[in-house]
Amino acid sequence: MFSTTLKHLLKTSGYKPQHFSIHSFRRGAATFAAAAGIFEDVIKAQGTWRSSCYKRYIDRDVELRQQFANQVKEAVSRTLS
């Protein structure tokens, strides 16, 4: 049901539904929750995972890229001021 609704909303919004999947939302939600400090048990329950396999969905590189961007921003700000 969610998949059908998602594809319909994407199509009516002018996006190509074939470029999106439920998997993207599971991965994104798990990554966001982990970065926000949500407890592992809550992430597992929300994603209906029973094992630790949910950890494979979490993209830790997102956090590293954000840290890098913040450090560059701070360095540039210090240089320009």
Order of alpha helices (4+ residues) and beta strands (2+ residues): alpha-alpha-alpha-alpha
